[in-house]
Amino acid sequence: MSAKPKTVHLADYTTPPYLVDEVALAFDLDEEHTDVHSTLTVRRAPGTPADCPLRLDGEDLTLLSLALDRQPLNGDAYTLDDHGLTVSEVPETFTLEIATRLRPQDNTQLQGLYRSGGMFCTQCEAEGFRRITYFPDRPDVMARYTVTVTADKRRYPILLSNGNPVANGDLDNGRHWVRWQDPFPKPSYLFALVAGDLHCHEDRHTTRSGRDIRLAIYTEHENAGRTAHAMDSLKAAMHWDELTYGLECDLDNYLVVAVGDFNMGAMENKGLNIFNTQYILARPDVATDADYVNIEAVIGHEYFHNWTGNRVTLRDWFQLSLKEGLTVFREQQFSAYQGAPAVRRIQEVRTLRAAQFPEDAGPMAHPVRPSEYAEINNFYTATVYMKGAEVIRMYHTLLGQEGFRRGLALYFERHDGQAVTCEDFLAAMADANDMDLARFGRWYEQSGTPVVSVDDAYDAATGTLTLTLRQHTEPTPDQREKHPLHIPIALGLVDSEGRDMPIRLADESAAPEAGTRVLELREQAQTFTISGLDERPTLSLLRGFSAPVKLDYEYTEETLAFLFANDNDEFNRWEAGQRLATRIMLRWVEDGPGEIPETFLAAFRQTLEDEQADPALVAEALTLPPESFIAEHMPVIRVDAIHQARETMRQGLAQALAPQLRAAYQRHRVDGTYRPRPEDIGRRRLRNLALDYLASIGDERALEQCLAHYDEADNMTDTMAALALLADSPEPRAAEALERFAERWRDDPLVLDKWFRVQALSRRPDVLERVRELTRHPAFDPRNPNRLRALVGAFCQGNAIGFHQSGGEGYNFLADWVIDLDPINPQVAARLTTALSRWRRYDEQRAAHMRTALERIEAQPSLSKDVSEVVTRSLERAYDNERTD
């Protein structure tokens, strides 16, 4: 059994004893090995004792030589171990020269320097730089880098690193070199290098101040012609950041490289972003609407990091959400600016509830700023990213756009070029707006999802409404005691005609305006009195999802149906429909499926037939809550009953509204040239949703329509909508269509990923057998993270009814993959393991099988820190709960 991983604590943080001001790196890239020569200009930090040794991080390195102030050091002057190098005696300031040797072709972890296809590339966040050379690999050590890359000119004509190119030349032996210089100090995790034979899509951007920036997107030659949307998105993001926050690109070159083998979505390395190909490459016949939207968002996200993450970076990895949560929020603002803001918000909240709320309610629960970790790679989580973005959104809600912009400007003014903490950001927001945000800081420290309960009383004689708001956060495995948070509650009052009413608190004299009002809940319980009302209003609570909380308010089904049809807040209109559908399905889970209530059916029909409404919003409103969302409302998750309830509602709606669904399918056909515009995306989304409902009827006509839709599709969005439904069908013609698709796209990795994914998510009862069969497919490569996520990840984390088979077959399948994958890529293996972490939420039989699978993984020798931490937290915290219960 593997040893329990060592825990790192925020409370133990100390400043670095030595600082590095300059780094000169020379890479000699070769097919057999790569030699790295590093020259560090080092000084002892103030307050560090003179006898303090120098400790440098390093993993999986071969040390060739070591010299201090040009004097070679022998073995008595330093010590090596599996995690680094220690030099026992160093002067106050000195130069350290280190030569290391690497084998990038053997680096299956895809951290540090590795090979992806025919190119060299790097991934250094969080702790990959130590796999390149010995270095104090922590974000609060910031240095200026000069990088020289030498390689065979024929094989690797493109040599890239951070910053700006300052020199280059050819050598006599067919090799060449390029030198890059980054004028800005940065932590080692932002270092990047790429070498390959690559196609370059070049463009220019002129900033508002008149600076001319060269933009370049590099891809493998076979992907030329698929980067236009990414380039347009980059230019749009640069324009938006200048317009919204006055932030300009600070380099002469801004480079992006698309890489086929990548653990993450993308990486914001200063001036040289490295992207997973799925977030760069797009063309209508190979990319879906979702791909186009995601590319725009991720391109924006990594560019926005140039200021929120690069120019101002992290003091330590516990502050990860300081850059990620803030930049996700900026990405969300940009996406809303680009179009369909209500749709984007609905999708953000749906994702938050599907990924982060369960994390908050399970053994992996942690605050937005964790207090401890065993492996930092495991804290690239939904909590850090998604809940972190919601925390930033709450600042924006409380302060308004202008107040938020003032706070951000003060943050940059105070901390440009520094490594800082979440408290520094909060202080800038508070000071710039002269506002007390002390209690707001608890959002960074407290895990769990708060529940806000609302009681209301209306006095018709005085025209007053009294609202009592209470907050409560359940204990989590990492924290038993919870404290009140500062929660903004966006409130609307809707009259009987569906109009917003004015909201005036009883102690206010100014005339109120109709619309949304933000109430600030700071205590365990607070009462707000609203006056001047001429009828009892319907409450529209938590508009726009103004805080990442669960709402407890006794809406009747009739009230929800009214809000579903009439609420002026588009998010809450969608939310009312979700609540109503969830309530009905939960009742069916307990009592067995029944008839769809007429109130819901009428509201559904009215929404479907509204030809003036935005098709994208209609599609969101008519999309049933996912099974995972329904499960979160149950103390014990009943997998089969939830699936049956949702499928019954899907089929019942389809049968009751078949004529209206067929009419919508015909009405929203998009003809002409494919364009990823919000209006066209919305029409395709609604049309394909109508097809999904009609397919649930399961008759011959439904199959024919799916096959016709597949054959007539002139874009990948429509093709995949049909293919996903055909993957549900046992009919031979459906299987033939799937095979034709695979044959057509056998040489396109990203399209084949889609083919694997739709089959992994199939509703067929034999889906596990099909997934096992696909793991033996010639195109399946488990060393490629995209392919592994498309098949094994999609099945285990996205197909509840297939994965959670009562006999535990899905859990055994996952455990086998985690055990095999852990020595190859522990980061990806750990993410797969989280699918087992909430085993106690399931019925006794499933829980026993999941626990057995975790224990089998735990028993493996030499288990990585990544996987070991997930397994240990899942089992140990479960044992704690057992003792507590």
CORPE-V275368 format. One line per field, one symbol per residue. burial: b if it has 24 or more other ideal C-beta (glycine too) atoms within 12 Angstrom, else e. A space follows every 10 residues. Layout:
burial = ???
This chain:
burial = ebeebeebeb eeeeebbbbb ebbbbbbbbb eeebbbbbbb ebbbeeeeee eeebbbbbbb bebebbbbee eebeeeebee eeebbbbeeb eeebbbbbbb bbbbeebbbb bbbbbbbbbb bbbbbbbbbb bbbbbbbbbb bbbbbbbbbb bbbeebbbbb bbbbbeeeee eeeebbbbbb bbebbbbbbb bbbbbbbbbb bebebebeee eebbbbbbbb eebeebbbbb bbbbbbbbbb bbebbebbbb bbbbbbbbbb bbbbbbbbbb bbbbbbbbbb bbbbbbbbbb bbbbbbbbbb bbbbbbbbbb bbbbbbbbbb bbbbbbbbbb bbbbbbbbbb bbbbbbbbbb bbbbbbbbbb bbbbbbbbbb bbbbbbbbbb bbbbbbbbbb bbbbbbbbbe eebbbbbbbb bbeebbebbb bbbbbbbbbb ebbebebebb bbbbbbbbbb bbbbebeeee eeebbebebb bbbeebbbee ebbbbbbbbb bbbbeeeeeb bbbbbeeeee eeeeebbbbb bbeeebebbb bbbeeebbbb bbbbbbbbbb bebebebebb bbbbbbbbbb bbbbbbbbbb bbbbbbbbbe eebeebbebb bbbbbbbbeb eebbbbbbbb bbbbbbbbbb bbbbeebbbb bbbbbbbbbb bbbbebbbeb beebbeebbb eeebebebeb bbbbbbbbbb bbbbbbbeee ebbebbbebb eebebbbbbb bbbbbbbbbe eeebbebbee bbeebeebbb bbbbbbbbbb bbbbeebbeb bbebbeeebb bbbbbbbbbb bbbbbbbbbb bbbbbeebbb bbbbbbbbbb bbebbbbbbb bbbbbbbbbb bbbeebbebb bebbbbbbeb eebbbbbbbb bbbbbbbbee beeee
